[in-house]
Every structure is written in structure tokens, then in C-alpha cells.
Amino acid sequence: MKDEQLLRYSRHILLPDVDIDGQQAICDAHVVIIGLGGLGCPVALYLAAAGVGQLTLVDDDVVEASNLQRQIAHRDDGVGQTKVSSAAAQCRALNPDIRITEAAHRADATWLSDHVSGVTLVVDCSDNATVRYALNQACLAAKVPWVSGAAIGLSGQVAVFDPRPADAPCYRCLYPNLSDEQLSCAESGVLSPVVGVIGAMQATEALRLLTGFGKPQHGVLHTWDARDNEWRRWTLAPVPGCSDCSSSSDF
């Protein structure tokens, strides 16, 4: 690690749970972020600032004026740009040392199958059930951990899915049959800091996975109700006969 990197990341290195080995693991990592909206913006900015060596940003959408209330990586003069180019510009301005790949298209099953293998981890900020199920299968096949986040209205949730431990549940164990017809932020609204809190939690879980500090969080769902400022922790377990993880060895 170069002297300027030691200075830039000194507040991480001072932490016994991270230290120089943990920071090196962060710098060596390749993280894919799916969705550069309300959740993906803080995730991308925090992971760029933390020094994740390679970020792949995936989103097929463009910046709209209604996004600016909560999607903090985008600016007013970026309306009409692709979200990946807008977010990538802010990440590069924040940390010019990192490498960023822009993928301005939807993360469908084919793309995920082709690109998940070999990355360190994935952070899902897509707000799309079809993408999440495809990501679940791709990560199970590639043995790649991923961090899921969701937020709407005054509430949000975070969960880590890691296919490497034998007793870890997968996304379909938690949600066997979600539909994309659920309410979206465009239909029901969302308080802007809620996506910031959940996105920051996703970034924290990503850094936990990269460095190994603390207790592993796979098999746990964290939910937050901003109305009463209440966090709850739910323990998850694998579902026998799950159509995804019970047959993951067949991928």
C-alpha cells in the first residue's frame, strides 16, 4: 500500500477490527452494485470512499428530477444522464484511485450468470424481485455472497446471503414467491434519509464481508421502522426443499 493510501485510509487502519490487512482486502476487492437509485447511491459513495479497488455499477435507468430528493450521488445538471455515468463521476471525484466499470443495462439472468463469477461480492439495490431471484441463483452457483436492501415509505430492511456456509438460507428461503407488482417508491413515496440509513447499513455489511470483522450476519434479517425508530432482528433458517438453495449443488 502506498504512503498516500496509508494516509487516505488511516482512520480505517487505526481500527483493530480492520487494520492494514483489512484495508488491503478492501482495496483488492471487486464489488458489483446493482441499482444506482436511493440505496445504490450511498452504497457506491461509501464503498468508493472506503477504497474498494474495483466497482461495477449496473443500472439501465436515467436520472430524473424526481430522483434528486433521495438519490444523493446524482445532481441537478445530471438529469437525463444514465445513472451509472452520473454515479461513477461522483465516485471518481471522491476517490480517483479506484477502478469503475459502468454497465448501463438491466442485470438480467444472462448478465448475472456471465458477470457474477469471480467477483468478491454483490450489493443489490435494485428494488426488483425478478432481478433478486436471478441474482440469488447466480450467487449460489458462483458461491458469491450478496447484500440485499429494500426501503419504502418509512421502513427498510437489510439481509446478507452467503452461499458458502452449509447452513445459510438463501433469498428464496426468506421470500418464496415475491412479485414485481408490489408498490414502489414512485407509487407510495419514501422518506429520503430512510434509503440513506439502509444504504449505509448495506455498505457496512459489505465491508464486514470484505474484512471479516464482527459476527457474520448471514441468516439474519434486520428491519427498521423510522416512524418509531425501532430496529428488529429476525433469525432466518434454510427452508427444506427450497427450489434454489436445496439444489444449488446442481448449478
N, C-alpha and C positions, 0 to 999 in steps of 0.2 A: 504494500500500500504506500502511495506517495505521500510526501510530507503535507501537501495541500489537502489530501484526503483525510489524513490524520487530524488536521485542524477542522475541516468541514464536519466530520463525524465524531468529534471529540466528546460531545455530550452523550452519544450512544456508547462510545468506548469506555467512558467512566462508569457505566452501569455494570456491576459484576455479572448480571444476567445476560449481558450482550458481549462486552469486552471486545477485543480486537478480532478474535476468531468469529464471533457472531457478526460483526460488521463486515468481515471478509465474506462470510456466507451470503449476506445481503447483496454485496457488490457482485458476487458471482452468479446471482440468481437470474432466471428468466421467468417473468410473471406475465400472464395473459389477463387482461381486464376486458370483460365483455359488457359493453354498455357504458357510454360516457355521458349519462344523464345525472340525475340528482345524487345517486350513490357513487357512480363511477368517477365523478369529478373529484370529490375529496379523496377517494382511494388512489387515484392516479397522482394527485398532487402530493399526498403524504408518502407514497412509495417512491416517487421521484426524489423528493427531498431526503428520504431515508437512504437513498443511494442504490436502489435496486438496479443492477447493472444493465438489464435489458427488459423493456416493457413492450408488449404488443397490445395495441389499443384497437378494439373491434367494435364498430357501430356503423350501421348503414343509414343513419339519420343525419339531418342537418339542423343547425342551430336556429331556433325560432325565438321571437321576442318573449313568448310566454315561458320559455325555459329559464330566463335570466333571474327569476325570483329565487331559484334554489340551485341551479347548476353552476357552481362557483368557478369552474375553470373556463367558462365562456364569457365573452364580453359583448357589449352592445354593437361594436363595429364588426363582430364576427357573425352576426345574423346572416344566414344564407350559406355559410361555410359548412363543410362536413364537421360533425362533432369530433371526429378523430383528429383532423388537422387543427381545429381550434384548441383542443385539449393538449395535443402534442406540442404546440407552440408554447403554451404556458408551462408545461413540464420542462421543456428545453431551456426556457428562460430561468426557471427555478434551479435547474441542475444541468449544465451543459456537458457534464462528464458521462451521462447515461446514454444508452442507445435506445431509440424508439422506432418501432415498426408500426405504420398506420395501415389498418385493414378496414377500408370503408365499405363493408358489406355485412350482411347478416351472418351470424355464427350458426349456420345450419349443421345438420348431422354430418354432411360430407366434409365441410370445412373443419369441423371439430375433430373428426377422425383423422384428417390429414395433418393437423397442426398441434394437437394436444400432446402427442407422444414426444417425449424429450424435454418438455418444459418443466420448470420446478414446481409451479402451482398455478391455479387459475382462480381469479376472483370474479364471481358472477354478479353483475349489477344490471341484468337485462330486463327484469320485470316481465318475463315471458316464459310461460310454463313449457311450451314446446322446446325452447332453447335449453331450459334447465334439464328436462328429461334427456335430451340428446347429449348434453354435457355430462350428465350423470353416467350415461353408458360409455361415453368416450373416456372419461376419467377412470372408470372401473377397468376398462380394457387396458389403459396405459399405466395403471397404478399411480395416478397423479392426484394429489389432494386438491380440494377446492373449497372456497369460502362462499357461502350463499348469504345474500342480504335482501331484505324487502322492506319497504316503507310506504305507508299510505295514511292519509288523514293525520292523526295524532299518535300513530303507533308504528312500531317496526320490529324486526327480528333479525337475528344473525345465527348461522349454524355452520359448523365445519364438517365436511365429509371427506374422510381419509380412507381410501380403499386398502391401505397397506396393513393395518391391524386386522387380524382374523375376525374379531368380534365387533367390527364397526358397522353401524347401519348406513344405508345409502339414502339419497334424496327420496326415492320412491318408497322406501320404508316409512318415511315421515308423511309423504303426500302420495298415496297410491294413484290418484286419478284427478289431478287438477286440470282446470280448463282455462284457456286464454280468454274466455268470455267474462272473467271476473272484472270488477271495477278497476279502473286505472286512475292515476293522479289527475288526468285530464277530465275524468268524469266525477271524481269525488273530492279532489283537492288534496293538498298536503302542506303542512306547516314547514317552512323552509329549513329551520335548524334540525328537524327530525331526520332528514336524509343526511345531514352532516354528522349527527351523532352515530347513526347506523353505519355510514360510510367509514367514519373514524374507527369504529369497532371492527369492521371488516379489515381495514388496514392493520390494526393491531393483531388480529388473528393471523393475517398473512405473515407479519414479522415474527410472530410466535412460531409458526411453522418453519420459517426460514432459519431461525436461530435456535429453536428448541427451548426457549426459556419457559418457566412456569409449568403448569399442568396441561397436558394435551386436552383439547376441547372437542374432539370428535365424539359423537354420541350425546351431544348436549345442544338444546335449543334455548337461546336467550331471547326473551321478548321484552319490549319496553313500551309502557303506556305513558306518553308525555303529559296527558291530562292530569294524572295524579303522580307523575314522576316515579313510577313503580317498575322495577326490573323483576322479572321472574325467570327461573331456571328450570328447564324441563329435561329430564333424562330420557334419552331415546335408546331403543334396542333394535337389533335386526329383526325383520319380520320373516318367519319361516315361509319358504316358498315365494319370496319376493321375485317378481319376474325379471328384475335387473341384477341384484347382487347375489341371489342364491345360485345364479347360473353364470356369474362373472368369470369363472374359470374357463367357460366355453368361448369367450371372445377371442 
